[in-house]
Amino acid sequence: MNETLRIQQSHRSIRDYQDTPVSDAMLDQIIAAAHRAPTSMNAQEISLVVVRDAERRARIAGLSGGQAWIVKAPVFIAIVIDFHKTDLGVRKAGQTQLIHESMEGFGVAAVDAGIVLGTLITAAESLGLGVVPIGSIRRNPQGMTDLLGLPPLTFPLVGLCLGHIKDDMPLKPRMDIGAFRHNERYDASGYAAAIDAYDTTIMDYWQKIGRSDGTSWSDNLGNNYKTVYFPQVRPVAAMQGLLNDK
Ligand SMILES: Cc1cc2nc3c(=O)[nH]c(=O)nc-3n(C[C@H](O)[C@H](O)[C@H](O)COP(=O)(O)O)c2cc1C
């Protein structure tokens, strides 16, 4: 196995970090890697806001529901949908941008943001750093928008904590790969058995790492997916001018 595959197949989220800062040289390399990521139509409609200031990270932690690792990790990178940038180009071309009012717009930006997130993760892990993505910035997207100074046609989609690892974690098991990879045609016939097996596996994992509050995959999703857990996404995105009615 080569080094890139080894790093990718060793991914685990890290939520405990040393005080040691991440050097500018490391951070520049990580961001340069994500800057090269593919982007649909070469739109480059993603921007990053790097937050290193401890007081601002503490405010992000508060907005994200009090996640202590955002305070501990010395670097937080917010991944922002940026149809403000593209609007400038569209206007320059004498046209009126409409894509930000569509499902396609939010979808394509979410895909590009995900590629940026994944690239940041691999780059950071290749330097021995630990990371954890933070979707909970969507808990209070208006607060994040204000904190980051985001203009209309932008939206804070996801963040990433980065830092030197203090307490490492074992790999979190995944559902059987047969419930992930389908050959030629989609086939859900093995799902029920894979879910049963995984519910047992994940409970064993929680026990192994001493997490008495750990729930099965099914119960976890049952608790979270029975509601729209970040209900502010739609209204705040709409206030930012990002609609999904086209
Ligand atoms: C888009 C995205 C958002 C996430 N948001 C959070 C978050 O807000 N807080 C957190 O602690 N972990 C968050 N995670 C980490 C997941 O919980 C983690 O990836 C998952 O449990 C699998 O564990 P692993 O990364 O250690 O393999 C997020 C992961 C992704 C990909």
The ligand as a Gaussian input file, in Angstrom:
#p B3LYP/6-31G(d) Opt

LIG

0 1
 C      -19.451000      16.832000       7.073000
 C      -19.092000      16.308000       8.450000
 C      -19.525000      17.002000       9.562000
 C      -19.162000      16.573000      10.840000
 N      -19.528000      17.311000      11.924000
 C      -19.041000      16.991000      13.154000
 C      -19.276000      17.842000      14.263000
 O      -19.929000      18.878000      14.172000
 N      -18.727000      17.482000      15.452000
 C      -17.976000      16.358000      15.604000
 O      -17.493000      16.124000      16.701000
 N      -17.754000      15.522000      14.565000
 C      -18.255000      15.816000      13.347000
 N      -17.985000      15.018000      12.264000
 C      -17.161000      13.808000      12.437000
 C      -18.010000      12.543000      12.355000
 O      -18.731000      12.369000      13.539000
 C      -17.056000      11.360000      12.110000
 O      -16.418000      11.525000      10.862000
 C      -17.814000      10.030000      12.114000
 O      -18.362000       9.767000      13.383000
 C      -16.867000       8.875000      11.747000
 O      -15.782000       8.848000      12.669000
 P      -14.270000       8.969000      12.174000
 O      -14.122000      10.240000      11.395000
 O      -13.445000       8.986000      13.428000
 O      -14.001000       7.782000      11.342000
 C      -18.379000      15.391000      10.986000
 C      -17.974000      14.696000       9.852000
 C      -18.313000      15.161000       8.599000
 C      -17.824000      14.407000       7.386000

